[in-house]
C-alpha cells in the first residue's frame, strides 16, 4: 500500500510540474499561431513539390516573432 502511495505522489508531482509552464508561460496569441501554421503549410508544400530547402532557409522560416 505504501509503495502505491509513493508512486501516486511522484505521479501527482510530475503532473503539476508538467502543467505549470502551460498555465503561466504559454504566449501563443492567435496571430502567432496563424503565422506558424502558414510557415508549416509553406514547408509542407515545398516538401511535396520536391524542392530542396537549405538549412539556412529553414532557419529563416522558423522566425515566429510577430509583433503585437
GILIN-V250207 format. One line per field, one symbol per residue. ss: DSSP state (h for helix, s for strand, l for the rest). phi: phi as a letter, one per 20 degrees, with the letter a starting at -180 (. if undefined). psi: psi as a letter, one per 30 degrees, with the letter a starting at -180 (. if undefined). A space follows every 10 residues. Layout:
# GILIN-V250207
ss=???
phi=???
psi=???
This chain:
# GILIN-V250207
ss=lhhhhhhhhh hhhhhhhhhh hhhhlllllh hhhhhhhhhh hhhhhhhhll llllhhhhhh hlllllll
phi=.fffffffff ffffffffeg gffdcfceef ffffffffff ffffffffen fedfffffff fegdfdfe
psi=eeeeeeeeee eeeeeeeefe efefgjgjle eeeeeeeeee eeeeeeeffg kkkleeeeee ffjgjjk.
